[in-house]
Amino acid sequence: MPFDLERSSGTWKIGKHSDNFKEIMMKLGVPAEALDMLITSEVSVECTVSGNTFTDKSTMLGKTTVNTFTFGEECEETDHTGTKRKVTYTMEGDSMVFVYPNHDGKGLVVRQAMRWTDDKTIRHEYKVGDLEGWAEGQRV
């Protein structure tokens, strides 16, 4: 069954994660001093789907972003810091996969995949350059 996007609407918090999760986040550009705050903060997600397009509204640490994507097409995303980058979303089996061909503007390829592990848990797998890891989001 494909990843159910609308089911992901709600409030989430990072639960378990790989031992190298902080290293992965730093490689993605999260400042070292913000890592603990990232891991303990809650993220509110509102996801709506219309055909092959979805809109993701996320609020974290008081900042809200709204991005709209079409599956299989390269789209522009704006993150919580205001940084814009290109990304392509696809469905692969029971996972939603998103690939950033140039995440940092210096050629860093990032691949992320999300899948449900139970009714309250989403496993998020990361491949950031040569680093691989994961984190689980727990519904609050």
Buried (B, 14 or more C-beta within 10 A) or exposed (E): EEBEBEEBBBEBBBBEBBEBBBBBBBBBEBEEEEBEEBBEBEBBBBBEEEEEEBBBBBBBEEEEBEBBBEBEEEBEBEBBEEEEBEBBBEEEEBBBBBBBBEBBEEEBEBBBBBBBEEEBBBBBBBBBBEBEBBBBBBBE
